[in-house]
Amino acid sequence: MTALTLSTAGAATLRADALVVGVTKGVKGPILAPGSEAVDKAFDGKLAAVLATLGATGAEGELTKLPAASGLKAPVVVAVGLGPVPDKEDAYDAEALRRAAGTAARALHGSKKAGFALPATSVEDAAAVAEGALLGAYAFTAYQGGENKLAPKDAKSKDNGPKLPLAEVALLGAKPRDKAYKAAVERALALVEEINRARDLINTPPNDLYPESFAAVATAAGKEHGVKVQVLDEKALVKGGFGGILGVGQGAERGPRLVKLAYTHPKAEKTLALVGKGITYDSGGISLKPAGHNETMKCDMAGAAAVFAAVVSAARLGLKVNVTGWLALAENMPSGNATRPGDVLRMYSGKTVEVLNTDAEGRLVLADALTRASEEKPDAIVDVATLTGAMVLALGNRTFGVMANDDAFRTSIHEIAEEVGESSWPMPLPADLRKGMDSPTADIANMGERMGGGLVAGLFLKEFVGEGIAWAHLDIAGPAFHEGAPYGYTPKGGTGSAVRTLVRLAERTAAGDLG
């Protein structure tokens, strides 16, 4: 994990591999953002002109490297675009700062230390820069740089190991001795460490990450951070009657698990329950996915990873709210023992479900976990899942859908997501779509109308939420796993989508802001 410090040094005197400054897009060319004054002075006040000569405009996502002027201890200056000039002086958009810091951190992979002289005149700005830089510095290298056992033992081979992330971020322009700044930076560090842990889990190949090993990771983290962890194995699931989780996992050699994580605070007045879909590999089961759709299905546990990271974050931040996480873990595999289309499962709630498509498995494991979470009567439940391709078709690859049984709660989740920089959109749960899941054999089918499939899945889940409990469903199928080129602080692969939203929800609940 990249180190983060609030530096007392000035930009001109900091010894580092690079200095990062911000540039906005002005009408007549790039305009330097606050924080760059000392660097500009070293360029005799001509840094903006030099950048313009090099083609820089200040557009968001743009990055320009140039040799540092004499008078600076760092040898390289990195100018990163912040987008349009803000309407009010110093009122920089937090997400623009996150993305700019992330862009710079990605460009500095392999460096030991960089000074970030982006706008940090407020606690919020400093927190955004810190988050963006740490998120952007992420790299998943666990499976790279292995020893070549076929090479001669005395051969002096060139090191072909992975380029490591930026080792240290020095935040410039903040107030190192101010308690509020220190707290903001400490929060950013704890939060991003857990987001990056979630990213690691999502990126881990399914031969190493399966229900039992995921449960072991959760157990170890719980011991480290004071979170109580309970793991239900196959025998316990059978005894408890968790037919949904068992039905999905019965085709795999490695059995399913239901993991409960519980963080409690002695002064908490509210309880949140978070439920995560944890399909550690999704082949589609007997309803096998077509060629070209299996390669990234290790990411189908991203919802469980987000829930895990959010609960541990709440514990590390000491939030005055009780947060319980439920990880519904299974592999969805085809075999002679797998659930078949047409089978009927008896769920933990007692309801029966006719399985029309074994690739609609996420809703089955979530249903059992939602019912179990409801038994503890939390004030609210939020489930997170890479649930439907239909949601990707509706909202694209960067936005997750929000559904709920309470309009005010859905609005709050949407507003929180936008506040922390996670793109989301409120979606309805039309009652007329429920009829499509009527089954002549069971209480309900796991499939309904094809059109509006993401909403149908939400309606299915709603059936398993306890009476009188506010509930929201986040379908993160689009943003959970990024297959394109990295951008901003978003890497290729697992993103940690929804963790920031869940943690801010917990913070607001602790503060009494959600009623």
N, C-alpha and C positions, 0 to 999 in steps of 0.2 A: 504494500500500500504506500502511495506517495505521501511523504511527510508534508505538513503544513505549518508555517510559522507566520506570526505577525511581526514583520521586521521593523526594527527601529532605525535601520539604515535608510539613507536617501537613495534615490535611483542612481545618482551619479557615483556614489561611493560603494554601492553594493557589489561584492565580488560574486559573480554568477556567470553561467554560460550564455545567458541571454536576458534582455529586458523586454517585457511585453507592454505595449502602449495601445490605447484605443483611438480609433479614427472614425468620425461620423461623415455622412455623405451630405456635403453642402451643395448649394446651387452652383457655385463656381469651382468646386473641387473639394478634396478632402479637408476636413477640419479636425484638428487635434482635440481629443477629449481631456477632461481634467485628469491629472495624475501624470501627464506627459511633460510638464513644464521643465523639469530639470534636464530631461532628455533633449527637448527642443532647444534649450539654452546651449547645450553642447554642440548642436548643429547651427549655432549662431542665429537661432530663430527661423531657420529655413527648412525644418524637418517636413512640414506639410508640402512645401514646394518640391522637395526631393522625392517624396512619396508620389506626388502627382506626375513627376517626370518618369517614375518607374511604372506608371499605369494604375496606381491605387486610386480608388474613388471613395472608399469608406463604406461600400455596400456590405450588408450583413454576410458573414461567412468568408469574406475576402481576407487574404493573408499575404503580407509582403515582408520579406526578410532583407535586411541591408546591413553592411558593416557599420559598427558603432563609430561615432566621432571620437576624436581624442578628448580626454577629460572624463570619459566613462570607463569604469572598471570592467564592465561586461563587453565582450567582443562583438556581440550581435544584437541588433534591435529587431524586434518582431512587431509589426504594426497589424492590428486585426480590426476588421470592420465591425462597427456597431449599428450600421443602418442609418436611417434619417436622423437629423439633428432633433433632439427632444423639444417639445413645445415649450417646456419650462426649463430654465437653466438648472442643471444638476438632477433633473427628473428622468434619469435613465431607466428604461424598462428592464426589470430584473431578469427576464428571460433573455433579452438581448445580451446582457452582461454574462449570463451563464453560458450562452452559446459561443460568445466571443472568447471567453476564458477557455472553454473546452476546445475550440478550434486551435488556439495557441498551444495548449498542453499536448494535443495530439501531434502537432508539428514539431514538438520538442522531445519526442520519444528518443531515448538514448542519452539525453542530457542529465547532468547531475543536479543542477539547480537553475531556477529561473525566477527573476523578479517580476511580479505582475503589478504594473503601475496603471491599472485600469481604474476608472472612477470608483472610489471607496470612501466617499465623504460621509456616508450614512451607514448605519449598522446593516440595513437591508441590502445596500449595494455591496458591502464587504462580504456578506453571507452569500450573495448570488455569485460573486467572483470566486469565492472559495469553493462553493458547490460545483460550479462549472469546470474549474481547473482540475479538481479531484476526479470528477466524472470523466473528463476528457483524457486524463492521464491513464485511464484503465487499459489494460491489455491482458488477454487470456493466453498465457504461455506455458501452461502446465504440461502440455503434451509436445512441446517443441524443444529442439536442441538436444535430442537424445544421442548417446554414444554410438558411434558406428563400430559395431563389433567385427565387421569384416575388414576393417582397415588394419594394416600392419601395426604391431604393437609399438614399434619404434618410429612410426611415421609422425612427422611434425605437421599435422593437418591444421588448416586455417579454422578458426572458431566460426562456425556457421550458426551459432545459437541465435535465439530471437533478440530483437532490439527491445531492451527493457523500457518501461515507462519512465517519464520524467521523475527523478528521485525526490526532489524537494520543490515545493511551491513557497516562495517568500512573498507574502502579501504586503505591498507597499501602500503608503498613504492612509492607512487606517490608524487607529489609536491603540497601540499595543497594551497600554496600561489601563484602558477603559474596561470596566467589568462587562458592559454590554457587548462590546466588540469581542472580548475573550469568549463570552458565552456563545455568541453567534458562530464563531469559528469552531469551537468545541462541538456544537450541535452539527455543523456541516461535516466535520470529520467523522463523527459517530454515524450519522445518517448515511454518508457516502460509503463508509466501510461496509455497512449492511447491504446497501444497494449493490455494491460490487461483489459481495458474497452471493447475492441472488443471481447476479450475472454469471458468476463462476458455476453455480449449480445448473443454470440453464444451458451453459456451453459444455458442460461435462458430458462426454459420450454415454449413451445408455447402457453400454456394457459395464460401466463403472458406477453410474447413478441409476439405482432401481429402488423400489420402495424401502427395502430394509436398510440400504446404505444411506438413503435420504433421511430416514428416521434416526440413524446413528449420528449424522451431522447435526440434526436438531437437538438430540439428547446432549451432545457435547457442548453446543452453544448454550443450552439451557443451564448447564452446570456452571459455565463460565460467567453468565450474566444474571443469575438468580431467577431464571424462568423455570417453573415446574413443567416437566414433560412426562406425558403418559403415552405409551405406544400400545395399540391394540394389534396383535398379530392375527394370523388366520384363525387360530382356535378361539381367540377372544371375539373376533368378528362373527364367527359361526354361532357362538354362544349368545352374542348380543342380537343376532338376527339382522345383520347389516347386509341384506340381500343385494343392494345396488352395487356396493363396493366389491363384494364377493363375486357377483355376476360378471362384472367387467374384468376382474383379475383372474378368473378361474382358467383361462386359456393359457396363462403364462406359467413357466416353471418357477419363477420367483414370485412369491405370494404378495398380496396387497397388505397395506397397513392404514390405520387411521391414527394420526398423531395429534394429540392435544397439547398445546403450549399455553400456559397460564401465567401472566404477569399481573400481580396485584399490588396495590398501593394502600397503605393503612388509612389514608385520608381520602380515598376515592369515593365519589358519590355516584358515579355512572360506570356501566360496564358495556364494552363493545365486544362483539364476537365477529371474528374475521374467518371466512371459510375459503380455502384455496383448492382449485382443481390441480391434482398432482399426477397426471398420467405421464410417467417417466419415459414411456415410449408408446406411440399410438400408431399401430399398423392399420387400424380400422377394424381389426378382428376378422371374423368371417366375411363381413362387408368390407373386404380388403380395399385399401386406397389404391388408385391407379398409379402407374409408373410416373415418377416425377413429383409425387406428393409425399413420399416417405422420408426424404433425405433430411428434413429439418424437424421431424416429429419428436426429437429429443426435447424440443421447447414446449411440449404440451403440459409441462409441469410448472410453467412460468407463474401461474396464479398462486400455486402453493409456495413457490419461492418468494413471491411478493408478500404473502401473508407472514411467512416465517421471518423475513427481514423486518417487517413492520412491528411485529411483536417484540423482537429483540431490540429494535431501535427504541421503542417505548420504554423498555426496561433500562437501557443504557442512559436515556434522557431523564429517567426518574419521573415520568409523567403521573399526575394525580388522577389516574383513571385505570380501571381494571381492563385489561385487554386479553382476550382469549383467542387463540388461533387454532383452527382445525385444518389439518392437511390430509386430504383424501387421496391416498397414494395407491396406484396400481399400474401394471403394464397391460396394455390392450393388445393381445396376441391371438392369432388363429392357431387352433390345434384341435385334436379330437375331443378335448374337454372344454372347448370354448363355448360361450353362449352363442346360440344360433338365432338368426332372424325368425321370429315366431315364438320364441321362448317367453315365458312369463316369470318375472322376478317378484318376490315379495320383499318390499322395502322395509327399512328399519321403522318407518312410520306405521307399517301394517298395510299400506296400500299396495295393490298389485300393478305392475307395469308390463305391458306387452312390448317386447323389444322388436321393432320393425327394422331397425338398422343398428348394427353393432358399432358403427362409427359415430353414433350419437351417444357416446359413452360418458362424456364429461358430465352431462346432466344427471346421470345415474349415480355417480359417486358423490356429486355435490348434494343430491337430494338426501341421501343418508346423513351426510355431515350437517346439512341445514336442519334436519329434524333433531339430530343430537344436540346441536348448538342451541336450538330453540328451547330444549328441556330446561336449560339453566336460566331461562327468562332474562336475557340481556336487554339493555335499553335499545339496542339496535344491532342488526346483523348486516355485514357487507360481504358478499362473495365476489371472488375475482377469478376469472377463467379465460383461457384461450378457447372459447367455446364454439364459435361458428364462423365458417367461411362467409356466410351471408353478411356478417357485420363488417368484414373487410370489404366486400362488394359495396356496402352502403356508405362506409366512412373512410375507406382507404387504409393505408398502411401506418398512418401516424396518429390516428384518433381512436379512442375507445368509446364504446357506447355505454350509457348509464340508464338503467331501468330501475324502477322502484315501485313499491306498493303505497308510497306516500309522496305526493308531488313536492311538498316542501323539502323532504329529505333528499329527493332526487336533485332538486335545485341546489341545495347546499353542497352535495357531492360535486356537482358540475362546477360550481363557483370555486370550491376548494381546489379542484384539479387545475382550473385555469390560473388560480393564484400562484400555485407552485410550479407552473410551466408545463403541465401535462395536458395535452389537447384532448378534450372529451366532448361528447354531445349527448344531451338528454333524448332518450328514445321512449316511445309509448308502449303500453301493454294492452293492445286492443282486445276487448273481451270477445269479439266475434271470431278471433283466431283460435280460441280455446276449443271450439267444437270440433276442429280438425283432428284433435288428439283423442277423441272418443274412440273407445275400443269395444268391439262386441265380445271380447274375451276377458279383458281385465278392467281395472278401474280407470286406467289411462294408458295411452301409447306413448312411446318416447319420440314419436315423430308426428308432425301435423302437416299443414299446408307448406308447400315448397317456397312460395313467395312470402317474404317476411319471416324467413327461417330463424333469424336472430331473435325476433320478438317472440316467436313460438317457443324457443328455448327458454326465454325469460318467463313466459307464462307457465311452462312446466315447472320451473324451479319455485315459482310463487306458491304452488300447491303444497310445498313441503316446509313452508315457513310458519312458525307458530302464530296463533291468533294474537292480535294486538301488538305485534313486534314490528317496528319500523325496519324495513329491509331494502337494500339496494344491490343490484347486480351489475358488475363491471365486466363487459366483454372486451378483453384486451387482445383479441386474436390478431389485430393489425399491428399495433406498436410493440408487442412483446418480444419479437425477434426480427431484427433488421438484416435483410439479405443484401442490400445495396452497399454503396460506398459510405464510409463514415461521414458524419456531418456534425458540426457543433460539438456537443459532448456525447453524441450518440455513436456508439461503436458498431462495428459489424457483429452480428450475433445477438446474444441476449442483452436486453436493455435495462431490465429492472423496472419496467413500466408498472405504475400504480403504487409503488412503495411510498413515494413522496406524498401522494394524495392520502393514503391510509394514515401516515404518520401525522400529517396536518389535521386530519379528521380527529385523531386521538388527542392532539394538542388542543383543538377547539373544544372538544368534549370535556377535557380536563378543566378548561377555563370556564365552562358553563355557557359557551356561546351557541350551543345547539339545542338549548331548552332542556 
